[in-house]
Amino acid sequence: MQPRSYSILPEHYEAVSALIAADAFRMACLTALRSMALPQGYIGAGFLRNAIWDALHNKAFATPLNDVDVIYFCPNSTQSQDKHIEAELARLMPDVNWQVKNQARMHLLHGHEPYASCEEAISYWVERETCVAIKLNDNDKLELLAPFGLTSSFEGSLSINPMHGRPDVFRARVEAKQWLTQWPKLRLEKETF
């Protein structure tokens, strides 16, 4: 089952570009990642999602990140390579909790057929709004992955990804991460429960 293809609206790309460009920490993370030259190397999940939600809530300061999730796609890479990449990123930015996962292996954890790309892999993450990733290319332009687009993120929605299909996992994450407390303007989509 493939996700419906959503495009990123130009106004959303521009908004993301402005948010990230104004955030020195996020730009430094993206620059560090770019220096690694990972195949399909992106920073995913809360790194971008939280920046959008912070903007929707007019937060003066960025919500601190628990970690920075780096994804890449290399069929021949091992788990020890992920640790090596984490160590190198930590050398570049030691105050960051880097978490590196090769998406070419992640299908094994979930009992799926092998993924063809990072974009396909993130299309199975729990929340639609979390299915996002970003990188800084060699021309200093941002590249985004968002298999479900960014509209729901910019509308302040919080919804289960139909490709994931585990409402119990979704509910547990919403409660454990306290997103509705941290960003009280978010709204759970009706089909979620």
C-alpha atoms as one frame of an Amber mdcrd trajectory, in Angstrom:
protein
   0.000   0.000   0.000   1.504   3.308  -1.078   0.499   6.659   0.458  -1.435
   9.035  -1.712   1.051  11.459  -3.208   0.701  14.946  -1.739   2.627  17.896
  -2.966   4.099  20.523  -0.709   2.297  23.793  -1.331   4.625  26.660  -2.284
   3.428  28.749   0.664   4.268  25.886   3.027   7.741  25.505   1.527   8.316
  29.250   1.928   7.050  29.193   5.520   9.307  26.254   6.399  12.263  27.937
   4.714  11.716  31.097   6.769  11.258  29.164  10.034  14.387  27.087   9.577
  16.537  29.950   8.276  15.669  31.957  11.416  16.686  29.081  13.706  20.470
  28.996  14.135  20.385  25.656  15.962  18.396  23.897  13.256  20.560  25.389
  10.515  23.686  24.170  12.328  22.205  20.658  12.574  21.351  20.655   8.867
  24.828  21.887   7.987  26.428  19.165  10.123  24.272  16.527   8.454  25.146
  17.821   4.985  28.844  17.470   5.779  28.295  13.725   6.252  27.098  13.292
   2.626  24.761  10.442   3.596  22.689   8.853   0.839  19.188  10.328   1.198
  20.342  11.941   4.449  17.592  13.940   6.168  16.563  15.049   9.638  13.053
  13.869  10.333  10.093  13.937  12.656   9.988  16.490  15.492  12.845  18.570
  14.102  10.505  20.032  11.474   7.101  19.177  12.961   7.862  20.981  16.245
   9.158  24.064  14.428   5.841  24.330  12.590   3.821  23.784  15.766   5.936
  26.362  17.639   5.199  28.900  14.894   1.475  28.144  15.076   1.658  28.886
  18.802   3.720  32.063  18.358   6.388  30.728  20.702   9.196  33.182  21.303
  11.684  30.336  21.728  11.891  26.942  20.060  10.662  23.997  22.095  13.773
  21.981  23.072  14.234  18.765  21.134  14.765  15.495  23.006  16.800  14.248
  20.074  17.563  14.920  16.432  16.449  12.039  14.224  18.733  11.509  11.249
  17.554   9.157   8.538  19.376   7.882   5.501  18.987   5.058   2.991  21.792
   2.624   2.267  20.980  -1.078   1.720  24.577  -2.150   2.439  25.059  -0.248
   5.690  25.112  -1.922   9.094  23.812  -0.860  12.489  27.395  -0.214  13.577
  27.609   2.320  10.733  24.632   4.161  12.293  26.609   4.403  15.551  29.675
   5.649  13.683  27.575   8.376  12.031  26.092   9.338  15.419  29.599   9.627
  16.860  30.792  11.809  13.998  27.748  14.086  14.289  28.329  14.267  18.052
  31.893  15.340  17.357  30.555  18.164  15.171  27.774  19.163  17.593  28.376
  17.511  20.982  25.358  19.034  22.741  22.898  17.298  20.407  21.367  13.879
  21.092  21.747  12.474  17.581  19.713   9.374  16.698  20.631   7.805  13.345
  18.567   5.145  11.595  19.154   3.616   8.192  15.668   3.412   6.693  16.763
   0.605   4.363  16.608  -1.712   7.409  13.578  -0.333   9.250  11.058  -2.503
   7.400  12.453  -5.482   9.341  11.237  -3.984  12.648   7.722  -3.558  11.333
   7.201  -6.675   9.236   6.872  -4.701   5.990   8.247  -5.332   2.554  11.580
  -3.536   2.006  11.262   0.202   1.527  12.531   1.795  -1.666  13.492   5.166
  -0.164  13.452   7.354   2.918  10.221   8.926   1.724   8.496   5.551   1.590
   9.912   4.569   4.991   8.695   7.710   6.764   5.264   7.265   5.196   4.723
   4.530   7.820   5.528   6.649  10.887   2.765   6.899  13.488   1.369  10.413
  12.977   0.870  12.048   9.576   2.374  15.265  10.948   5.522  13.387  12.015
   6.022  11.971   8.498   8.325  14.835   7.511  12.036  15.229   6.905  14.329
  18.028   5.794  17.857  18.511   4.513  20.082  21.309   3.294  21.382  20.579
  -0.190  24.714  21.585  -1.721  23.117  24.775  -3.112  22.021  25.856   0.394
  18.376  25.125  -0.439  16.091  23.098   1.778  14.694  19.848   0.469  11.640
  18.377   2.155  10.060  14.960   2.334   6.407  14.999   3.328   4.506  11.997
   1.950   1.242  13.422   3.331   2.066  17.058   2.602   2.286  19.797   5.221
  -1.285  21.097   5.233  -2.362  19.201   8.346   0.743  20.413  10.196   0.075
  24.046   9.305  -3.604  23.601  10.257  -2.624  22.379  13.731  -3.941  18.862
  13.252  -2.704  15.788  15.053  -3.787  12.618  13.305  -2.946   8.968  13.037
  -1.245   7.906   9.855  -3.555   5.467   8.046  -0.456   3.664   6.779   0.537
   2.888  10.386  -2.890   1.771  11.542  -2.249   1.266  15.285  -4.525   3.623
  17.267  -3.192   2.201  20.554   0.364   3.256  19.658  -0.876   6.660  18.513
  -2.817   7.249  21.759   0.167   6.189  23.866   2.471   8.590  22.004   0.047
  11.519  22.309  -0.202  10.941  26.066   3.486  10.209  26.709   4.777  13.128
  24.672   2.149  15.530  26.045   1.795  17.284  22.708  -1.648  18.693  23.563
  -0.208  20.296  26.697   2.918  21.595  24.968   0.921  22.908  21.980  -2.653
  23.427  23.254  -3.997  24.755  19.947  -3.446  21.363  18.313  -6.571  19.364
  17.649  -6.948  15.613  17.362  -8.622  14.569  14.146 -12.007  12.906  14.675
 -11.121   9.668  12.884  -8.228   9.214  15.288 -10.395   7.785  18.045
